[in-house]
Amino acid sequence: MSALPDERAHHSPSDASVPRPEYPRPGFVREDWLNLNGSWQFARDPGDSGLERGLTHAELPERITVPFCPESELSGIGDTDFHHAVWYRRTVRIPAEWADRRPVLHFGAVDHDATVWVNGTEVARHSGGFTSFSADLGGVVRAGEEAVVVVRARDAGRGPQARGKQSAEYANHACHYTRVTGIWQTVWLEPVAATHLRRPRITPDLASGSFHLELPLSGNRAGHRVRARLTDASGALAVASSDAHLDLAPRLVLTVPEESRRPWSPEDPHLYGIELEVVDGDGTVVDHAVCTAGLRSVALDGKRLLLNGKPVFQRLVLDQGWYPDGLMTAPDDAALVRDIELSLAAGFNGARLHQKVFEERFLHHADRLGYLVWGEFGDWGCNTGPVGPDNQRPSSGYVAQWLEAVERDYSHPSIIGWCPLNETRQLLHDRRTDLDDVTRAMFLATKAADTSRPVLDTSGYSHRVRETDVYDSHCYEQDPEAFRRLMDGLAKDRPMVNPQDEDPGATWSVPYAGQPYFCSEFGGIWWNPEEAEAAGEDRYVSWGYGERPRDEEEFQRRFAGLTGVLLDDPDMFGYCYTQLTDVFQEQNGVYRFDRGEKLDVARVREAQLRPAAYEQRDGGAATGS
């Protein structure tokens, strides 16, 4: 059998100093590739005049370490001012052994609007700071030749733009953090045949014990075939093949023998390997890739959200995915693994990946560690003022960027739900707005792109889609008894629905209609042990929700009380606690920003792993992780 992707050897620079050297697309692996991280030429372009000044053909004056953004320490620049445009330049030789194949240039993410030139020819434009894009360099550069890669990234400091938690002000404030501009994920090259696989879609079908494969191709040629082989540690389990010249995306089914069926779950995150091949008319393999897949199901039954047909209480944590030295970019792959392990150690079994499309390697680690996640878009940045009838102005670009994220991450079993939007505060009234149209477009687009997972139209506040699969609210009430009173209406189909703070009589959302419901943000307990010892309120510089506990004992009692309210509700399918780590001035994490401990994590875990009423009502599933 073939090993799973991370166990394969790949062609990459041997220089140990290359940052983030690991393969960036572990769910769809080809053997040949070239990592382009490391030192690039760099220029700041505050007037966005670089094109007119000839920067597409000029040497650039500075050096930057890719894939870290210029605002980060790890980039070697660390300039946290606004960067309206920046430029990158690097020369790379296409390996001679890639002859007869087309080089493809990949960008994990560039914030926000990118244009790419190779040897003076424009090869790509991409809008959106969170999603991946590629450029086929066939016809521009050949194997053995040098390619001069030039990238311009534009990043508007203000105005409607999907920027997630990035601050629109110069300084960090409240829950807004240092901006990220330009390249912030791995840049890499790989060679492909003229007829090759595009990213496959792997859909588990637990009821039949099968995987359904959609294999988009770059084109169709007579005589070509696609082949797939399913493997586990015992060897090959199933094979399938199809002509590749009739359908743009051939479909195959791989059925797992009954004795080898292991549903993917937090308790047993079993992954199968899937080998894919494109074979030409002479029987020569012209493309080969290895994928991973988990056999699991997600279903809705009244107020229940089921994993593999069972009620599994989702003890989620809000994960912002920020790092002190790399900002939105993890300093190394081990940091991604450590975040999941820290969360599991604290008793959580998953996360809302908040206001950011996380890099693919995080999802791969979630797959193999059995970590439940909700995929989310970094939609913040379209609010134009105080809550009113038309203050949110998301553009159609939100839909395009979100669909790119769904397509990229579709095959990861760890993703058990999608959440396109978050906290879209706006009044609901009888006239259509941009928010109404874009919310519905993102919901329908997600449902069309993926029929296997539930979709939450927006997390908290302005629910605009009556048929949303899941309903939720955010509540940062700090007193457990007051929190219980706010949450106790779910049994009577009158759960908490976020009101407008200034006018509780105003309406933000369509009514609750009996869907599965969870409190998807709560807690956020403001706790900093050092500041607790400071004398005087005027010395507090951090931020969090509610009144700061006087000591850790008060924190632990409050945490146990708040989580207990939700664990005791048989109709509540889960919760999401704010948050995993401190982030700059927002010091309400279970861990410090540097991932160090700041409280007794064992007590946090103990409070969470008590039995959940949701799991117990019907004889239930195992608790916790």
Secondary structure by P-SEA (a helix, b strand, c coil): cccccccccccccccccccccccccccccccbbbbcccbbbbbbbcccccccccccccccccccccccccccccccccccccccbbbbbbbbbcccccccbbbbbbbcccccbbbbbccccccccccccccccccccccccccccccbbbbbbbbbcccccccccccccccccccccccccccccccbbbbbccccccbbbbbbbccccbbbbbbbbccccccbbbbbbbbccccccbbbbbbcccccbbbbbbbcccccccccccccbbbbbbbbbcccccccccccbbbbbbbbbbbbccccccccccccccccccccccccccccccccaaaaaaaaaaaaaacccccccccccccaaaaaaaaaabbbbbbbcccccccccccccccccccaaaaaaaaaaaaacccccccccccccccccccccccccaaaaaaaaaaaaaaaaccccccccccccccccccccccccccccccaaaaaaacccccccccccccccccccccccccccccccccccccccccccccccccccccccccccccccccaaaaaaaaaaaaaaaaaccccccccccccccccccccccccccccccccaaaaaaaaacccccccccccccccc
